[in-house]
Amino acid sequence: MEERIVMVDLGTGLALTEEQLDERSAMATVQLRRRGVRAGDAVLICLPVGADLMIATDAVIAAGGVACPLPADLDVDTLRSRIRATGARVMISEVPRALEAADETRVRIVMGVADLGALPPYPIRRDFCTQSDRIERRSSGD
């Protein structure tokens, strides 16, 4: 049976299959629920376009939350204004400007991509898959 590809990362050329999306989204959904995300909760997502953004959005929706994507390239003041407008208390981001913008807002829980799951990077036979995987591997000495 042929694997269905749902996304190809333009930067790396790596493909995310439907099965991988389902597995990573399910794990992320569990982590969001463990952090208290419930039906109707606004969850900010400030990640670069790619597999991590897709997985995070899918997981927020599966957890019953309302996904509130924020472009990762906005300046701090604009991000802070948009964060305040949502009233969200949970944010998924590793973007330094977004983390700074979340200060002095209602955001109380900030999760990085690594916090969303414990599954190995996709696909297992490749060196790097997503931006967060690259950062994690560089910092671990690989």
Buried (B, 14 or more C-beta within 10 A) or exposed (E): EEEEEBBEBEEBEBBBBEEBBBBBBBBBBBBBBEBEBEEEBBBBBBBBBBBBBBBBBBBBBBBBBBBBBBBBEBEBEBBBEBBBEBEBBBBBBBBEBBBEBBEEBBBEBBBBBEBBBEEEBBEEEEEBBBBBBBBBBEEEEE
